[in-house]
Amino acid sequence: MDAPPELVNGVLPAVVSIEAAVKPGHPSTVVLGTERRGTGVIVDTGGYLLTVNYVVIGAYRLGVGLTDGRRFQAHLVARDFDSGLAVLKIPPQDLPVVRLGSSMDIILGQPVFLLAATGTVERRVAEGFISYLGEFDTHWEYMLSKVIGVTIQNPGLGGAPLFDLAGRVVGIAAFNVSEVARATIAIPVELYQLNRTELLEFGQIVSRPTRAWIGAYLQPTDRGVMVAGLVPGGPAETAGIREGDIIIAVDFCSVETRRDLYEELWKKRAHDKVVLKILREEQVIVIEVVSGSREDFYK
């Protein structure tokens, strides 16, 4: 498929570049570094723009570049660890904006395109089709009941808006799912729209209890869920969990998959005690973890 040039050119000015500077001591720098770049999209004439949380987490300085050469200092308005989205704000000075759609209005096989920043004013487009609409989980204690999978590899930096052929943003590109296949996972944009009022007023979704978080990177195996890594200083490391441990039960409920583990873990709230049954070197042990708040830990 070929997105009409006039359509691409019409939405292009609202796609921005983001530069984030993070102090070396912030916990996120272990994985993400201190200098980050990303893509965002302006969704409101008041200067609000959407991107992905991992680009801006912990930033003390945020810069935004428009295709017309204008540059602004931005500030973080809201972040949602559960969805992976973040909201920034720049001065509302004659800004281009896009219309928002919904993943509820798209179907498998539908043509879409991504627009991503590759530099301060440089942008790149890539076209493809909707290939997946459904549940998704991954290793950093993250699961959504619905994501958008597309047959496109993000042509630029993370946070690129995913457009339908009506020129509406339906998702925000989070990451490529393979170094080989041309595939990208996008976060449905309605996760922002449905919670916009709370996000802009409070900086997070206050009506939803904060989930228990243990700070582990988790991979499924045929024996249980293996701890592939630990967040330094996180609750799991503090409690004595080790890399290579296999979690076979949460609060004495057996877990066979990562989804099982997340569903049991998220029955608890931040700062609750969580009992993990661990298989370590062929021995079964029980470790109690005082869960944390990811929002507070990465503040």
Residue frames relative to the residue before (quaternion, step in Angstrom):
aa qw qx qy qz dx dy dz
M 1.0000 0.0000 0.0000 0.0000 0.00 0.00 0.00
D 0.1955 -0.7575 0.6112 0.1203 3.52 -1.23 0.51
A 0.3350 -0.7241 0.5657 0.2084 3.56 -0.65 1.11
P 0.5178 -0.6490 0.4461 0.3342 3.62 -0.81 0.89
P 0.5323 -0.6541 0.4257 0.3280 3.62 -0.81 0.93
E 0.6436 0.5261 -0.3418 0.4384 3.59 0.98 -0.75
L 0.6197 0.5327 -0.3379 0.4670 3.59 1.14 -0.63
V 0.6597 0.5012 -0.2978 0.4743 3.55 0.89 -0.96
N 0.6821 0.4883 -0.2902 0.4605 3.58 0.85 -0.94
G 0.6319 0.5569 -0.3326 0.4241 3.57 1.12 -0.61
V 0.7574 0.3593 -0.2037 0.5057 3.58 1.03 -0.73
L 0.4728 0.7259 -0.4056 0.2914 3.57 1.25 -0.43
P 0.6753 0.5202 -0.3376 0.3992 3.67 0.76 -0.84
A 0.6673 0.5084 -0.3086 0.4484 3.61 1.15 -0.49
V 0.5884 0.5503 -0.3718 0.4611 3.59 1.28 -0.12
V 0.1053 -0.8426 0.5280 -0.0139 3.56 -0.53 1.22
S 0.3996 -0.6531 0.5748 0.2888 3.52 -1.34 0.28
I 0.1772 -0.7728 0.6032 0.0866 3.55 -1.18 0.64
E 0.0675 -0.7561 0.6495 0.0429 3.54 -1.07 0.85
A 0.0720 -0.8094 0.5827 -0.0129 3.56 -0.77 1.08
A 0.1347 -0.7637 0.6277 0.0677 3.55 -1.00 0.92
V 0.0879 -0.8041 0.5877 -0.0183 3.55 -0.80 1.11
K 0.4865 -0.6708 0.4737 0.2982 3.58 -0.92 0.88
P 0.6139 -0.6169 0.3485 0.3480 3.61 -0.95 0.87
G 0.6937 0.5068 -0.2964 0.4173 3.60 1.01 -0.63
H 0.4969 0.6692 -0.4415 0.3322 3.60 1.21 -0.16
P 0.5745 -0.6400 0.3778 0.3431 3.65 -0.89 0.86
S 0.6416 0.5566 -0.3380 0.4053 3.61 1.06 -0.64
T 0.5778 0.6334 -0.3838 0.3431 3.61 1.13 -0.50
V 0.5160 0.6470 -0.4230 0.3691 3.60 1.17 -0.42
V 0.7701 0.3065 -0.1586 0.5366 3.57 1.00 -0.85
L 0.8059 0.3547 -0.1408 0.4527 3.57 0.87 -0.99
G 0.4671 -0.6946 0.4424 0.3219 3.62 1.19 -0.23
T 0.5754 -0.6257 0.4285 0.3062 3.54 -1.35 0.14
E 0.7431 0.2825 -0.1890 0.5764 3.61 1.20 -0.37
R 0.0310 0.8243 -0.5595 0.0808 3.58 -0.54 1.18
R 0.1439 -0.7655 0.6217 0.0828 3.51 -1.24 0.55
G 0.0487 0.8113 -0.5795 0.0602 3.53 -1.06 0.73
T 0.4624 -0.6277 0.5490 0.3013 3.50 -1.43 -0.16
G 0.0170 -0.7745 0.6314 0.0333 3.55 -1.21 0.56
V 0.2123 -0.7621 0.5925 0.1518 3.57 -1.27 0.13
I 0.4030 -0.7211 0.5174 0.2233 3.56 -0.88 1.01
V 0.1048 -0.8392 0.5337 -0.0007 3.56 -0.62 1.18
D 0.7740 0.2297 -0.1181 0.5781 3.60 1.25 -0.01
T 0.5067 -0.6607 0.4613 0.3066 3.59 -0.97 0.82
G 0.5713 0.5853 -0.3768 0.4348 3.58 1.26 -0.19
G 0.6179 -0.5930 0.3231 0.4026 3.57 1.31 0.05
Y 0.4747 0.6725 -0.4476 0.3493 3.60 1.22 0.21
L 0.0128 -0.7949 0.6065 -0.0086 3.55 -1.02 0.84
L 0.3650 -0.7286 0.5493 0.1845 3.53 -1.22 0.69
T 0.1039 0.7477 -0.6537 0.0532 3.52 -1.21 0.69
V 0.5798 -0.5520 0.4406 0.4062 3.57 -1.27 -0.33
N 0.6128 -0.6181 0.3654 0.3302 3.53 -1.03 0.85
Y 0.6657 0.5456 -0.3366 0.3821 3.61 0.88 -0.86
V 0.5834 0.5712 -0.3830 0.4321 3.61 1.16 -0.37
V 0.8144 0.3155 -0.1131 0.4737 3.58 0.88 -0.95
I 0.4368 0.7209 -0.4614 0.2769 3.61 1.20 -0.22
G 0.8443 0.1689 -0.1432 0.4879 3.55 -0.84 1.01
A 0.4576 0.7146 -0.4440 0.2877 3.62 1.22 -0.02
Y 0.2338 -0.7472 0.6031 0.1528 3.57 -1.07 0.79
R 0.7694 0.1606 -0.1260 0.6053 3.58 1.29 -0.21
L 0.0404 -0.7963 0.6029 -0.0274 3.55 -0.89 1.04
G 0.0619 -0.7923 0.6067 0.0153 3.55 -0.85 1.00
V 0.1406 -0.7865 0.5992 0.0506 3.57 -1.03 0.85
G 0.1272 -0.7999 0.5849 0.0438 3.56 -0.91 0.97
L 0.2490 -0.7576 0.5893 0.1297 3.57 -0.99 0.93
T 0.6308 -0.5639 0.3791 0.3746 3.55 -1.21 0.45
D 0.6537 0.5062 -0.3291 0.4562 3.62 1.16 -0.38
G 0.6403 -0.5632 0.3066 0.4228 3.57 1.30 0.22
R 0.5267 0.6262 -0.4269 0.3850 3.59 1.19 -0.21
R 0.1008 -0.7780 0.6181 0.0494 3.55 -1.13 0.74
F 0.0938 -0.7997 0.5930 0.0079 3.53 -1.02 0.88
Q 0.3925 -0.6146 0.6108 0.3085 3.50 -1.35 0.35
A 0.1710 -0.7929 0.5806 0.0705 3.56 -0.91 0.93
H 0.1611 -0.7557 0.6104 0.1742 3.54 -1.26 0.20
L 0.5324 -0.6339 0.4707 0.3052 3.51 -1.21 0.70
V 0.2231 -0.7861 0.5680 0.0983 3.56 -0.74 1.11
A 0.8075 -0.0979 0.1224 0.5686 3.58 0.86 -0.93
R 0.0332 -0.7626 0.6441 0.0496 3.49 -1.29 0.45
D 0.1316 -0.7820 0.6079 0.0407 3.53 -1.09 0.78
F 0.2857 -0.7945 0.5143 0.1505 3.56 -0.24 1.27
D 0.6185 0.5641 -0.3600 0.4120 3.59 1.05 -0.63
S 0.7463 0.3506 -0.2156 0.5231 3.60 0.95 -0.80
G 0.4241 -0.6993 0.4703 0.3316 3.58 1.07 -0.73
L 0.5586 0.6089 -0.3850 0.4112 3.59 1.28 0.18
A 0.1001 -0.7569 0.6404 0.0839 3.55 -1.30 0.46
V 0.2435 -0.7522 0.5984 0.1299 3.54 -1.23 0.63
L 0.0988 -0.7738 0.6245 0.0373 3.58 -0.89 1.00
K 0.1961 -0.7664 0.5961 0.1373 3.54 -1.30 0.28
I 0.0843 -0.7606 0.6427 0.0361 3.53 -1.08 0.90
P 0.6698 -0.4902 0.3360 0.4452 3.63 -1.15 0.32
P 0.4116 -0.7368 0.4832 0.2328 3.62 -0.86 0.95
Q 0.2268 0.7972 -0.5160 0.2161 3.55 0.48 1.24
D 0.7924 -0.3190 0.1824 0.4869 3.57 -0.04 1.33
L 0.2201 0.8270 -0.4826 0.1864 3.53 0.80 1.07
P 0.4203 -0.6504 0.5587 0.2968 3.58 -1.14 0.62
V 0.0868 -0.7934 0.6010 0.0419 3.58 -1.06 0.69
V 0.3362 -0.7121 0.5763 0.2184 3.53 -1.32 0.34
R 0.4675 -0.6245 0.5369 0.3213 3.53 -1.33 0.25
L 0.3279 -0.7432 0.5524 0.1872 3.55 -1.14 0.68
G 0.2119 -0.7588 0.6050 0.1158 3.52 -1.07 0.85
S 0.3876 -0.6913 0.5424 0.2787 3.57 -1.04 -0.81
S 0.5175 -0.6250 0.4792 0.3347 3.55 -1.12 0.63
M 0.5454 0.6128 -0.3999 0.4089 3.59 1.24 -0.26
D 0.7207 0.4456 -0.2354 0.4761 3.56 1.20 -0.46
I 0.6433 0.4912 -0.3400 0.4789 3.60 1.23 0.24
I 0.2161 -0.7781 0.5818 0.0966 3.56 -1.24 0.53
L 0.6509 -0.4992 0.3940 0.4146 3.55 -1.26 0.33
G 0.7894 0.3001 -0.2430 0.4773 3.54 -1.01 0.87
Q 0.5056 0.6647 -0.4192 0.3560 3.58 1.25 -0.18
P 0.4426 -0.6930 0.4938 0.2827 3.62 -0.93 0.79
V 0.0196 0.7755 -0.6282 0.0597 3.55 -1.08 0.88
F 0.1303 -0.7854 0.5911 0.1298 3.57 -1.28 0.09
L 0.3219 -0.7186 0.5891 0.1813 3.51 -1.28 0.62
L 0.1121 -0.7508 0.6463 0.0777 3.55 -1.16 0.71
A 0.0177 0.8356 -0.5446 0.0692 3.58 -0.53 1.15
A 0.4680 -0.6315 0.5391 0.3025 3.52 -1.22 0.58
T 0.1126 -0.7680 0.6255 0.0792 3.55 -1.11 0.76
G 0.7688 0.0396 -0.0331 0.6374 3.56 1.35 -0.10
T 0.7744 -0.3527 0.2245 0.4749 3.56 -1.26 -0.07
V 0.8106 0.1306 -0.0652 0.5671 3.61 0.89 -0.89
E 0.5775 0.6051 -0.3731 0.4014 3.59 1.25 -0.22
R 0.0484 -0.7856 0.6168 -0.0036 3.55 -1.04 0.88
R 0.1230 -0.7795 0.6101 0.0707 3.55 -1.23 0.51
V 0.2393 -0.7691 0.5802 0.1208 3.56 -1.08 0.80
A 0.0136 -0.7666 0.6418 0.0155 3.57 -1.19 0.64
E 0.2263 -0.8055 0.5439 0.0649 3.54 -0.95 0.95
G 0.1716 0.7801 -0.5898 0.1187 3.54 -1.17 0.62
F 0.5266 -0.6294 0.4850 0.3022 3.53 -1.23 -0.55
I 0.5496 -0.5638 0.4930 0.3702 3.55 -1.28 0.38
S 0.0905 -0.8303 0.5497 0.0151 3.59 -0.66 1.11
Y 0.8065 0.0954 -0.0286 0.5828 3.60 1.19 -0.39
L 0.0289 0.7500 -0.6605 0.0208 3.54 -1.11 0.81
G 0.5115 0.6457 -0.4304 0.3690 3.57 -0.27 1.17
E 0.7756 -0.3660 0.2681 0.4388 3.50 -1.39 -0.18
F 0.0152 -0.7907 0.6118 -0.0154 3.54 -1.16 0.64
D 0.0385 0.7711 -0.6356 -0.0027 3.56 -1.07 0.76
T 0.0581 -0.7882 0.6118 0.0324 3.54 -1.22 0.52
H 0.7716 -0.4973 0.2094 0.3368 3.52 -1.35 0.32
W 0.6981 0.4883 -0.3019 0.4278 3.66 1.08 -0.36
E 0.6256 -0.5527 0.3231 0.4458 3.59 0.97 0.94
Y 0.4847 0.6368 -0.4172 0.4308 3.52 0.89 1.09
M 0.1830 0.7592 -0.6098 0.1353 3.55 -0.92 0.96
L 0.0861 -0.7698 0.6310 0.0430 3.54 -1.04 0.85
S 0.5033 -0.6510 0.4761 0.3102 3.56 -1.09 0.71
K 0.8002 0.0561 -0.0425 0.5955 3.57 1.24 -0.37
V 0.0267 0.7484 -0.6626 0.0135 3.53 -1.05 0.89
I 0.3874 -0.6739 0.5679 0.2709 3.53 -1.36 0.14
G 0.1216 -0.7754 0.6167 0.0604 3.56 -0.73 1.08
V 0.0580 -0.8137 0.5784 -0.0015 3.57 -0.87 0.95
T 0.4773 -0.6680 0.4997 0.2761 3.55 -1.20 0.62
I 0.5177 0.5871 -0.4282 0.4517 3.53 0.87 1.05
Q 0.2570 -0.7020 0.6288 0.2140 3.54 -1.09 0.66
N 0.5385 -0.6344 0.4401 0.3374 3.56 -0.81 1.02
P 0.3256 -0.7968 0.4758 0.1809 3.61 -0.57 1.10
G 0.7875 0.2231 -0.1299 0.5597 3.58 1.25 -0.02
L 0.8124 -0.2811 0.2233 0.4595 3.52 -1.08 -0.83
G 0.6596 -0.5489 0.3588 0.3673 3.56 -1.21 0.63
G 0.7043 0.4329 -0.3430 0.4461 3.55 -1.11 0.75
A 0.3858 0.7485 -0.4654 0.2725 3.59 1.27 0.14
P 0.4249 -0.6957 0.5096 0.2753 3.61 -0.95 0.80
L 0.2789 -0.7242 0.6113 0.1549 3.53 -1.17 0.80
F 0.1418 -0.8218 0.5513 0.0262 3.57 -0.63 1.18
D 0.3283 -0.6631 0.6200 0.2609 3.51 -1.28 0.50
L 0.6500 -0.5538 0.3515 0.3837 3.59 -1.24 0.12
A 0.5500 0.5254 -0.4307 0.4858 3.54 1.27 0.48
G 0.5423 -0.6494 0.3795 0.3743 3.56 1.31 0.07
R 0.5189 0.6255 -0.4205 0.4033 3.58 1.22 0.42
V 0.4282 -0.6628 0.5463 0.2808 3.56 -1.10 0.72
V 0.1071 -0.8071 0.5790 0.0422 3.58 -0.77 1.04
G 0.8129 0.0280 -0.0080 0.5817 3.58 1.21 -0.32
I 0.3174 -0.7012 0.6019 0.2128 3.53 -1.38 0.22
A 0.4184 -0.7389 0.4713 0.2385 3.58 -0.59 1.17
A 0.2384 -0.7947 0.5474 0.1093 3.55 -0.71 1.11
F 0.7755 -0.2396 0.1994 0.5490 3.60 0.74 -0.98
N 0.5027 -0.5882 0.5296 0.3476 3.53 -1.34 0.30
V 0.3750 -0.7591 0.4905 0.2062 3.58 -0.94 0.86
S 0.7921 0.1166 -0.0867 0.5929 3.61 1.22 -0.10
E 0.4620 -0.6621 0.5156 0.2870 3.52 -1.15 0.65
V 0.6940 0.4641 -0.2650 0.4824 3.59 1.24 -0.38
A 0.7491 0.3852 -0.2196 0.4922 3.57 0.70 -1.11
R 0.4305 -0.6482 0.5558 0.2924 3.55 -1.22 0.55
A 0.3784 0.7128 -0.4991 0.3157 3.56 0.04 1.28
T 0.0492 -0.7839 0.6188 -0.0101 3.53 -1.10 0.83
I 0.2842 -0.7155 0.6122 0.1804 3.54 -1.19 0.69
A 0.0927 -0.7907 0.6045 0.0287 3.58 -0.90 0.99
I 0.4201 -0.6852 0.5453 0.2381 3.54 -1.15 0.78
P 0.4735 -0.6857 0.4596 0.3072 3.65 -0.69 0.96
V 0.4842 -0.7121 0.4341 0.2648 3.56 -0.81 1.03
E 0.5797 0.5964 -0.3934 0.3917 3.61 1.11 -0.42
L 0.5296 0.6075 -0.4230 0.4142 3.60 1.22 -0.20
Y 0.6213 0.4611 -0.3275 0.5423 3.55 1.30 -0.27
Q 0.6853 0.5191 -0.3041 0.4104 3.57 0.74 -1.04
L 0.6807 0.5069 -0.2956 0.4385 3.58 0.90 -0.92
N 0.7788 0.3103 -0.1458 0.5253 3.57 1.16 -0.60
R 0.2718 0.8229 -0.4725 0.1604 3.56 1.30 0.23
T 0.6666 0.5269 -0.3229 0.4169 3.61 0.77 -0.96
E 0.6929 0.4623 -0.2791 0.4779 3.59 0.86 -0.94
L 0.6464 0.5329 -0.3291 0.4358 3.58 0.91 -0.85
L 0.7211 0.4410 -0.2626 0.4653 3.57 0.84 -0.92
E 0.6987 0.4688 -0.2820 0.4610 3.58 1.06 -0.65
F 0.8235 0.2474 -0.0922 0.5021 3.58 0.88 -0.95
G 0.4878 -0.6775 0.4309 0.3426 3.60 1.20 -0.27
Q 0.7697 0.0788 -0.0775 0.6288 3.56 1.32 0.01
I 0.5590 -0.5880 0.4528 0.3697 3.57 -1.30 0.12
V 0.1812 -0.8469 0.4947 0.0722 3.56 -0.05 1.31
S 0.6187 0.5580 -0.3529 0.4259 3.61 1.16 -0.41
R 0.6731 0.4488 -0.2820 0.5157 3.59 1.27 -0.19
P 0.4561 -0.6930 0.4740 0.2949 3.64 -0.67 0.99
T 0.5017 -0.6563 0.4760 0.3016 3.56 -1.07 0.77
R 0.4229 -0.7311 0.4816 0.2340 3.56 -0.70 1.08
A 0.5467 -0.5587 0.5103 0.3586 3.51 -1.31 0.49
W 0.0427 -0.7825 0.6208 -0.0201 3.56 -1.05 0.87
I 0.1845 -0.8176 0.5383 0.0883 3.59 -0.85 0.94
G 0.4351 -0.7326 0.4460 0.2740 3.62 1.20 -0.18
A 0.5058 0.6185 -0.4414 0.4083 3.56 0.87 0.99
Y 0.3118 -0.6954 0.6123 0.2104 3.54 -1.27 0.58
L 0.1256 -0.8652 0.4840 -0.0377 3.52 -0.41 1.32
Q 0.0661 -0.7941 0.6042 0.0017 3.56 -0.95 0.96
P 0.4342 -0.7039 0.4919 0.2720 3.61 -0.88 0.89
T 0.0292 -0.7583 0.6505 0.0299 3.54 -1.18 0.68
D 0.6322 -0.5382 0.3816 0.4063 3.59 -1.25 0.07
R 0.6759 0.4715 -0.2909 0.4860 3.59 1.29 -0.03
G 0.7400 -0.2494 0.2102 0.5883 3.56 1.27 -0.33
V 0.6182 -0.5290 0.4152 0.4069 3.57 -1.21 -0.43
M 0.2552 -0.8116 0.5136 0.1110 3.56 -0.48 1.23
V 0.3965 -0.6702 0.5756 0.2498 3.53 -1.14 0.76
A 0.1582 -0.8258 0.5389 0.0503 3.56 -0.29 1.30
G 0.7917 -0.0556 0.0443 0.6068 3.57 1.24 -0.37
L 0.2643 -0.7613 0.5762 0.1361 3.53 -1.32 0.35
V 0.4414 -0.6433 0.5497 0.2988 3.55 -1.12 0.67
P 0.4458 -0.7044 0.4717 0.2875 3.62 -0.61 1.05
G 0.8237 0.1766 -0.1599 0.5146 3.54 -0.78 1.06
G 0.4948 0.6673 -0.4232 0.3616 3.59 1.28 0.04
P 0.7296 -0.4557 0.2831 0.4240 3.59 -1.25 0.25
A 0.6667 0.5060 -0.3248 0.4404 3.62 0.88 -0.84
E 0.6601 0.4905 -0.3132 0.4749 3.60 0.90 -0.87
T 0.6458 0.5337 -0.3161 0.4451 3.57 0.96 -0.89
A 0.6983 0.4749 -0.2649 0.4655 3.57 1.05 -0.78
G 0.5995 -0.5992 0.3561 0.3934 3.60 1.22 -0.17
I 0.3726 0.6945 -0.5141 0.3384 3.59 1.21 0.35
R 0.1867 -0.7953 0.5713 0.0790 3.58 -1.02 0.82
E 0.5784 -0.5287 0.4792 0.3953 3.53 -1.26 0.38
G 0.7431 0.3572 -0.2900 0.4858 3.54 -0.95 0.91
D 0.5037 0.6218 -0.4361 0.4116 3.59 1.22 -0.26
I 0.2147 -0.7561 0.6034 0.1347 3.56 -1.12 0.69
I 0.2721 -0.7672 0.5641 0.1385 3.56 -0.64 1.15
I 0.0905 -0.8247 0.5581 0.0161 3.58 -0.65 1.13
A 0.7984 0.0661 -0.0630 0.5952 3.60 1.25 -0.18
V 0.1705 -0.7398 0.6432 0.0994 3.54 -1.23 0.68
D 0.8139 -0.0767 -0.0150 0.5757 3.57 -0.56 1.20
F 0.6681 -0.5586 0.2524 0.4217 3.52 1.05 1.05
C 0.5232 0.5478 -0.4497 0.4732 3.58 1.22 0.53
S 0.4481 -0.7148 0.4663 0.2661 3.57 -0.64 1.09
V 0.0785 -0.7721 0.6293 0.0413 3.56 -1.09 0.79
E 0.1696 -0.8011 0.5702 0.0655 3.55 -0.83 1.02
T 0.7786 0.2379 -0.1166 0.5689 3.56 1.14 -0.62
R 0.6516 -0.4937 0.3938 0.4203 3.54 -1.30 0.23
R 0.6142 0.5435 -0.3475 0.4545 3.57 1.03 -0.72
D 0.6211 0.5357 -0.3384 0.4612 3.59 0.97 -0.84
L 0.6731 0.5131 -0.2995 0.4404 3.54 0.87 -1.01
Y 0.6757 0.4951 -0.3043 0.4535 3.59 0.85 -0.95
E 0.6586 0.5183 -0.3221 0.4402 3.57 0.91 -0.85
E 0.6703 0.4687 -0.3009 0.4903 3.60 1.00 -0.74
L 0.6479 0.5279 -0.3199 0.4462 3.59 0.92 -0.89
W 0.7398 0.4415 -0.2365 0.4492 3.58 0.86 -0.94
K 0.4503 0.6185 -0.4838 0.4249 3.54 1.24 0.36
K 0.6654 0.4478 -0.2743 0.5305 3.53 1.33 -0.40
R 0.3790 -0.6994 0.5612 0.2285 3.54 -1.32 0.36
A 0.6896 -0.4563 0.3540 0.4371 3.54 -1.27 0.31
H 0.8178 0.2209 -0.2325 0.4778 3.53 -1.08 1.00
D 0.4859 0.6115 -0.4605 0.4218 3.59 1.25 0.17
K 0.4715 -0.6333 0.5252 0.3174 3.55 -1.25 0.43
V 0.1089 -0.7786 0.6173 0.0290 3.55 -1.00 0.93
V 0.2382 -0.7730 0.5752 0.1223 3.57 -0.79 1.03
L 0.0973 -0.8002 0.5915 0.0164 3.57 -0.69 1.14
K 0.2254 -0.7261 0.6322 0.1491 3.54 -0.98 0.91
I 0.1254 -0.8333 0.5378 -0.0240 3.54 -0.59 1.27
L 0.2305 -0.7062 0.6476 0.1696 3.53 -1.19 0.70
R 0.0828 0.7972 -0.5869 0.1147 3.58 -0.49 1.23
E 0.8358 -0.1209 0.0391 0.5341 3.56 -0.60 1.19
E 0.7135 -0.4944 0.2203 0.4449 3.52 0.92 1.15
Q 0.6339 0.4681 -0.3595 0.4998 3.57 1.23 0.31
V 0.3401 -0.7215 0.5658 0.2090 3.56 -1.09 0.76
I 0.0266 0.7863 -0.6155 0.0472 3.56 -0.79 1.04
V 0.3055 -0.7317 0.5796 0.1878 3.56 -1.26 0.38
I 0.0284 -0.7946 0.6061 -0.0236 3.56 -0.84 1.04
E 0.2664 -0.7534 0.5830 0.1470 3.54 -0.94 0.94
V 0.1213 -0.7908 0.5995 0.0249 3.55 -0.79 1.09
V 0.2756 -0.7079 0.6208 0.1940 3.57 -0.96 0.87
S 0.3318 -0.7856 0.4866 0.1896 3.56 -0.26 1.26
G 0.3099 -0.7548 0.5529 0.1691 3.52 -1.26 0.43
S 0.4596 -0.5982 0.5577 0.3464 3.50 -1.41 -0.19
R 0.3995 -0.7185 0.5132 0.2465 3.57 -0.62 1.08
E 0.6115 0.5656 -0.3517 0.4270 3.59 1.03 -0.76
D 0.6923 0.4610 -0.2770 0.4811 3.58 0.93 -0.91
F 0.6443 0.5508 -0.3270 0.4179 3.58 0.91 -0.89
Y 0.7775 0.3338 -0.1722 0.5043 3.59 0.94 -0.88
K 0.3497 0.7551 -0.4905 0.2588 3.59 1.23 0.26
